[in-house]
Amino acid sequence: MDFRLDHEDEVFRKEVRHFLDRELPSDWLGMSVSWAGYGASSGELEGEARSSFYKKLVERGWPTMAWPKEYGGQGASYTHQYVYNDEMSYRGAPGSGGMAVTHIGPAIMVHGSEEHKKKFLGGISRGEITFAQGFSEPGAGSDLAAVTTKAVRDGDDWVINGQKTFTTGAHHADYIWLLARTNPNVPKHKGLSMFIFPMNTAGITARPYPNICDILSFNDVYLDNVRVPKDALVGEENQGWYQAMTGLDFERSGVARFAGCRRALELLVRYMKETRWNGSYLSEDPRHRDQLAELAVEVEIGRLMALRIIWMQTNRMPVSNASSVSKLFGSELAQRLSRIGGDIMGPFGTLRKDSKWAPLRGFFEIAYRNSVSATLGAGTSEVQRNILAQRGLGLPR
Ligand SMILES: Cc1cc2nc3c(=O)[nH]c(=O)nc-3n(C[C@H](O)[C@H](O)[C@H](O)COP(=O)(O)OP(=O)(O)OC[C@H]3O[C@@H](n4cnc5c(N)ncnc54)[C@H](O)[C@@H]3O)c2cc1C
């Protein structure tokens, strides 16, 4: 078995590296607070600088390069796309294009009408359209099929009422990809439909609140008699559950998350080699050495897991189980890694990035907080274990 990428992929890797060397600020640390990949707001590159960085990525067609040409992509291979994601994640570079690129666009590609595909995929790949994902509700998180937001047909329109919560980025998004109940009289996952409509539609209120990293990213979204046209429905009525699952499979596969872990481990190794504590270097401590060796094994397992998913996607194989494995292992690895990092730094590891005493500018402090959320978003670790037990191992519910 040959795990090497081909010559073209390696040439492309160099191109992405040169781009990042040139375009990122010289003191760039890459506080990749998104362990699920990259691109979450880290405070290192914000506002206009951040948008102009993303614009340069879009001009090169990189964020959506594996999409078909007719939908704004370049028809590039999954391995090419992987190389890009790997390098971006490794550097903690901003600009994943958010959930529109990572999973909502790909789900539209599978389930959307031709009109949806032309309109939304083209807009996403040009960097003109952003999305929020309206799934979770106060009474429907892990039990997503319990969604109570209702969509009722009225003539040629749908009228939607309800509340969504944890809706990341809804206060900035152009559109929402929203799961609503269209039939209350069937088993709960069979009565859901998926809708796409603009966030500025009358009757929508988005109230932002901060996440665990103090970033104003979550929202409560209230839908009060929101009237949308019939073509806001994605695919067939009452098939929303399957469309949601398609998107979640893409979201969970997140092959880039392991590159972020690899870099965090390298930063930690360097820090231990350079830092003395009670007269000796941290790198000489046998307990820390053991911990790091174990992490190195896990980071390598993650890299191989990511390559396997790319291989499965290239060969059009279903990745559902592999996505759950990747999500579970990757998010828990990020948590172990950042916890051990913080531990090694002792009390200094709890200092936030604005403290002059914070090691590595607080990288591991913010990484730890963020890694807690990584095991919750896109389905908790317990939910992934349930999925693997049932779908993967054939155990009863
Ligand atoms: C960073 C982040 C971003 C997010 N972004 C979005 C977004 O953009 N859009 C969106 O719709 N949602 C989003 N969410 C919400 C996320 O999908 C939910 O938080 C998640 O599905 C869990 O739901 P809950 O918070 O209601 O917890 P609950 O479902 O109430 O679960 C509470 C606890 O019980 C456990 N539990 C529940 N059921 C079971 C079971 N059957 N077996 C074993 N254990 C169980 C869970 O694992 C968890 O530990 C985001 C969450 C986070 C953390």
The ligand as a Gaussian input file, in Angstrom:
#p B3LYP/6-31G(d) Opt

LIG

0 1
 C      -19.328000      24.791000      18.744000
 C      -20.732000      24.388000      18.456000
 C      -21.316000      24.792000      17.275000
 C      -22.626000      24.450000      16.998000
 N      -23.189000      24.937000      15.846000
 C      -24.470000      24.618000      15.573000
 C      -25.093000      25.127000      14.378000
 O      -24.503000      25.892000      13.623000
 N      -26.376000      24.777000      14.132000
 C      -27.078000      23.943000      14.942000
 O      -28.218000      23.622000      14.613000
 N      -26.530000      23.454000      16.090000
 C      -25.245000      23.776000      16.421000
 N      -24.670000      23.311000      17.589000
 C      -25.480000      22.537000      18.514000
 C      -25.083000      21.074000      18.605000
 O      -25.467000      20.375000      17.457000
 C      -25.723000      20.507000      19.883000
 O      -25.117000      21.176000      20.994000
 C      -25.509000      19.037000      20.017000
 O      -26.207000      18.342000      19.026000
 C      -25.960000      18.524000      21.405000
 O      -27.239000      18.948000      21.699000
 P      -27.569000      19.670000      23.094000
 O      -26.572000      20.752000      23.308000
 O      -29.013000      20.030000      23.069000
 O      -27.291000      18.576000      24.206000
 P      -28.258000      17.404000      24.661000
 O      -28.801000      16.702000      23.471000
 O      -29.231000      17.955000      25.634000
 O      -27.264000      16.439000      25.392000
 C      -26.785000      16.673000      26.729000
 C      -25.839000      15.541000      27.086000
 O      -26.547000      14.279000      27.082000
 C      -25.896000      13.340000      26.217000
 N      -26.895000      12.530000      25.533000
 C      -28.013000      12.959000      24.914000
 N      -28.683000      11.921000      24.356000
 C      -27.943000      10.810000      24.600000
 C      -28.086000       9.443000      24.271000
 N      -29.130000       8.987000      23.565000
 N      -27.136000       8.563000      24.693000
 C      -26.066000       8.998000      25.413000
 N      -25.882000      10.301000      25.759000
 C      -26.804000      11.198000      25.359000
 C      -25.140000      14.196000      25.210000
 O      -24.046000      13.495000      24.646000
 C      -24.697000      15.379000      26.075000
 O      -23.520000      15.049000      26.780000
 C      -23.373000      23.654000      17.904000
 C      -22.777000      23.248000      19.106000
 C      -21.481000      23.615000      19.390000
 C      -20.874000      23.179000      20.703000

